[in-house]
Amino acid sequence: MIVKLLVFLMAMLVSVSVLGDDFYSVYLIRHAEKDLSNPENKDPHLSACGIERAQRLADIFEDVTLQALYSSDYIRTRDTAAPIAMSKNLTVDIYNPAKLDELLRRLRTAKQNALIVGHSDTTSVLAGLLADVKLTDIDNLEYDRLYQVVIAGDNSTLQLLHQAFRC
């Protein structure tokens, strides 16, 4: 499954370089599994499983060209983005998940291949805004979705992929 995903992503990257500046992909993922041991903690770290998923995400994006990486300012999202940022030598830009319209404008203005690490109630919403479709929130226990929105001028295509990794 991961091999198929990598082949798909590499094919999309070849298309990007051929079609020019108005053609780019935005990838969106929810943060990896968080530590649920303290229900009072509103900003938990990743669980052991989440740490492993974050590293596997870095492996998935190894051959994907990214110019930008965005994360909300929570420990779990920053820690999910960190292995990818390190492997890509990118700085993680922090965004406010309560202001998705602001991030949407930044993405559309920059026209860059970007990865956004978000939350169960923002990741699919932002993917839907980019693709001009309405999507439902991600279930609280679901961490395997990977959205790719390919944007070509005024047109966009949404792909929903699932990571093969399971804890």
Buried (B, 14 or more C-beta within 10 A) or exposed (E): EEEEBBEEBEEBBEEBEEEEEEBBBBBBBBBBBBBEEEEEEEEBEBBEBBBBBBBBBBBBBEEBBBEBBBBBEBBBBBBBBBBBBEBBEBEBBEBEBEEBEEBBEBBEEEBBBBBBBBBBEBBBBBBBBBBEEEBEBBEEEEBBBBBBBBBBEEEBEBBEBEBEBEE
